[in-house]
Amino acid sequence: MTGVAADERVAELERGFRHAGLPLFIDGYSASTDVFNRVVPLLGLVVVGELLGALNLEWSPLANVAAVLGALAILVAAVALVNTRDRRPLLGIPRRVGKTELAAFVLIPALLPLIFGGQWRSALVTAAANLLLLALIYAVVGYGLASILRWVLGRLAGQLRSSLGLIAKALPLLLIFALLSFTTQEAWQIFPGVTTPIYFVIIGLFVALGSLVLVVRIPAETRQLERETGEGAPPLSRRQRLNVGLVMFVSQAVQVLIVSLALGAFFVVFGLLAINDEVRASWLGHPGNELLGFELFGEHLELTEELLRVAGGLAAFSGFYFAIAIFTDSTYREEFLTELTGEMRASFVARSEYCRLRGEPV
């Protein structure tokens, strides 16, 4: 293969890695030159908006105008100083965004409320928000989260079919347990009986525990996937394994979400048909808070807040149970890993070719 053809093939393979949500398979991929430099306009827009942090409602309009102009002068001076250090034009846009530029993005807007009015709470909030934004950008761009989501959504029909089919085939106990729990007085007293914030904390607890189960087990599955499909290529680095694990995590999380939503919808429909106001009154002491009522076959059906709470709580618990079963049920592990390995094998084969073209030892 000629040099030009090889370069074109390398570029094609790198586009394929990005499309598959595996940008860290690309040689030399870094946050400075491949992530944060691509979002400089967004970061600049955020900083300009944060100039308003110099405002103080207790000051006069003229004083606030002076504060904003002073903040703008500080910002321009900081940009010029960083550019001078890196030998760029004074107000030039950086092509490489390293630690210095990122630190300036976090600290300078946070200093403005301190300088103009001693607003330390506003300063802390600004710094935390900027750090969170950088972390989000790094996840979305640096680890290809957007590409991973696009890849997973492209498999949505297959995800739906395999998830629901697996419930009926491999997890019948989940369905029986959830259905029996739905028709108990305790469930209708627990979920509707707590305040709204505590209810969502309970739901979040199930989500967090299910995510933890996936996070703990996925590294071992990633190493197994590499052993089975990564022949002919150098071992994956820690960051590359993390990238592969993220693809597996998102793919699996979508399946858990599908299962939870499907069971939640089933409970809502079943509750509409089977749990009438007399039953609710005997369990709750009152008929419930009706949100929607309609007639069906001469029967008055009611969608209540309590029904939604019970359905949501049991759906979240079922998702947690399903996340555990993913890596403990042999039937599921075999089906899932076979499907995922088949779909990711092409990326590993492409990586072997990519390493050969780049002249890396294989």
N, C-alpha and C positions, 0 to 999 in steps of 0.2 A: 504494500500500500504506500503510495507516494506521500510526501510530507503534507501537501495540501489536503489530500483525501483523508489522511489520518487526523489532521486538525478538525476537519469538518465532522468526522465521525466522533471525535472527542466532544465537540460542541453538542452534537446530537444526543450522545449518551448523557451529558450533563443536563440537558433539557429534560430527558426522560427521568433522571433522578429527581429533579425538582417536581415534575408532574406526579411522581409516585410518592411524594412526601418524604424523600430521602436526600435532602440537599447536602448532608454531611458526608455522603459518598463522594462528593466532588473534592478533588485534591486542592489543598490550599484554601478551602472555604473558611472564612473568618468573619467575625462580627464587624470588624473595622471596615472591611472592603466589600462585604457582601450583604450586610444587614442594615446597620444604622446609617451608612452613607446613602442608602436608597430612600430613607425617610427624612432626610434633612429638611425639605420644605414643610413637612408636618411638624417637626420639632421646632422650626423657626416660627410657625404660626402659633404654637402653644406658648412659646416664650413671649411673643408679642402680646398675646392675650393676658399673660401673667404680669405684664407691666401694670395692670390695674391693681395689683397687690400693693402698690405704693399709695393707693387712695386711702383716705381716712374720713369717715362720715362726719367726724366731729370738726373737721377743718372747713374753711371757707372754700368756695369754688376756685378762687384764684390760687389758694395754697395747694389744692389738689392738682390743678394744672401744672403748677411749678414742680410738684412731686413727681408727676408722670414724666415731665421733661427731664428731670434729674435722673429718674430711673432709666429713661431711654439713653441718656448720656453714659450712664454706668454700663449699660448693656453694649453699646457701641464700642466703648473703651475696652471692655472685656473681649469682645470679638476681635478687635484689632490686635490686642495683646496676644491672644492665642494664635492668630494668623501670622503675626510677626515671629513668634516662636517657631512655627512650622514652615516659615519662609514662603508664605502665601501672600497674595495681595491683601491689603488691610481689611477689606470687607468682602473677600472672596469666599465662595462656597466650598467647604472642604470635600475632597474626594475620598478622604480616609477619615473616619470618625473613631478616634481612639479614646483612651481613658481620660485624657485631659478635656476633650470636647464633651464627653459624657458627664464628667464631674462639673464642668461649667454649666451644663444644662440643668443639673439638679440643684447646684448651690446658688448660682447667681439670682435666679428668680425668687429663691427662698430668702435671700438676704434683703431683698427690697422691702418687704413688710417690716423687717427689723430696723433697717436704716431709717425708713420713713414712718415713724410712729411707734416703734418698739412692739410690733404686733407679733409676738413669738408664736402664738398658736397658729396664726395664718402662715408663718414661716414653716412650721413643722408640717402642716397640712400640704403646703406647696411642694416641699421636698419629698414627702411620702407619695404624693400623687405623681410626681415626675419619675420617681423610682419605679412605681407600679406601671407607668406607661412604658418605660424602657423594658421592663420584664415582659410585658405583654407583646411588645414589638419583637423582642428576641424570640419569644415562643412562636409567634405567628410567622415571622419571616425567617428567623435563624434556624428553627427546627421544622419549618415547612408545615406549620399547623393548618394553614389555609389549604395547602395542597392535600394534606392528609384528610381534612374534612371533605374536600371535593372528591377525593378517591373513595372515601367511605360512603358518601352520599350516592356516588355512582354505582355502588354495590347495594343500595338500599333495598331493592326488591329481593335480592338474594339474602340479605340480612333478615328481612321480614319473614321470608319463607323458612329459612333455617331456624330462626329463633322460635317462631310459633310452632313449627313442626317438632322442634326439640322439646318444647314444653309438653306436648301431648305424648311424646315418645319416651323421653328420658326423665321427666320430672312430674309424674302424676301425683306424687305425694305433696308437692307444692300446691297443686290445684286443689286437692282434697282439703289440706290444712287451711288454705286461704279461704275456701268457701265455708268451711265449718266455723272459722274464726269470724267471718263476716256476719254470721247469723247468731252470734253470742251477745248477750247483754253487756258483757265486760268491754268488748270492742266499742260499742256504742256509748259507753260511759267514759272510756279513757280518751279517745280522740276528740269528741265534741266537748269533753269536760275541761280541757285545758285552755288557757288563753291563746290567742292567735300567735304571739311571738313564741311561746313555748311549743306550740304545735309545729311551727316551721323549724324550730331547733331539733325536735324529734325527727322530722323528715330529713333534715341536714345530717343528723347523726347516722341514719341508715345509709345515706349517700356517701358520707365520709368513710364509714366502715367498709362498704362495698368497694369503694375506690382503693382503700388500703389493701384489701385482699388482692385486687388485681395488681397493684404496684409491687407487692411483695413477691408474687408468683411469676410475674412477667419476665424478670431477668433470667431465670432458669429456662423459660421457654425460648427466650431470645438466643441464648447460647446453644440450645438444642437445634433451633432453626439454622443457626450459622454452621453447626457441624454437618447438618444434613444437606444444605444447599450452597455453602460457601466454598466448596472445593475449587482449587485453582486460583485463589486470591489471597492476599495477605490477611492476617487476622484483623477483625474489626477493632478499631480503637474504642475507648470507653465512650466517647461522645457519639460515635457511629452506632454502638450498641444501644445507647440511649435513644437515638433517632429511630432505630428499628423497634425498640420497645414502645416508643410513643405511638408508632403506627398501630402496633398490636393493641395498646391500651385504648386508643380512640375507637378502633374497630370493635373491640369488645364492649366498651362503654356504650356504644350505639346499640348493640344487641341487648344489653341490660335495660337501656332506656326504652327500647321497643317493647320488651317483655313487660316492664312496669306500666307503660301507657296502655298496652292491650288489656292487662288485668284490671287496671283502674277503670277503663271504659266498660269492661264486662261487669264490674261491681256496681257501677252507676246504673247500667241498664237493668241488672238483676234487682237492685234495690228499688228502682222505680216500679218494677212489676210485682215484687214479692213483699216489700216492707211498707205496709200502709200506716195510716196515722194511728190506728189502734195499737199496733205493735210498737211503734215508736213511743207512744204515750206510756205503755207498760214498761218499756226499758228506760226511758229518759224522764218520765214524769210529766211530759208535755209532748204535743204532736211534732214539735220541731219548727224551725224557721223556714217557711216555704219561700223558695226563690222563683219557682216556675210551676204552674199547674196546667194540666190539659186533660182532655177526655180521650180514652181509647177503649173501644168496644163497650161503651157505656160505663166504664170505670174512670174515676177521677184519680189521676196519677200526679204525684207531687215530687218535684226535685227540691230537696232541702239542703241547707248548709251542713247539717249533721251527716247526711248521706255522702256529700262530697268529702267531708273530713275523714270519715271511715274508709271510703274507697281510696282516698289518697294515702292514708296511713298504711293500709294493707298492701297497696301497690308498691310503696316504698320498701316495706319489709320484704315483699316478694322479690323485688329487684336485688336486695341485699342477699337473700337466700340464693338467687340465681347466680349472682357473682361468685359465691362460694362454690356452687356446683360446677361452675365453668372449669375449675382446675381440680376438682375432686371426683367428678363423675367421669369415669373412663369413656363412656359412650360419647359424651360431649367433647372431651379433649381430643379424641380421635377424629371426630367429624370436623371440629373447628380447626385444628392444626393441619389436617390434610388440605382443607380448603385454603387456608391462609398461606401455607407453604407453597401450594401450587401457584397462587397469585403472586407471591413475592419471589419465587424462584427466578423469574425473568430478570428482576432487578439484581439479584446476586450474580447471575450469569453475565449480565451487562457490566457489572463491576469487575469481574475477572477480565473481560475484554478491555475495559477502560484502563485497568492497571497495566496490562500488556502494552497498550498504546502509549501510556505515559512512561513506560520504561521501568516500572516498579517491579521488584522481584516477586514472583508468585510461586 
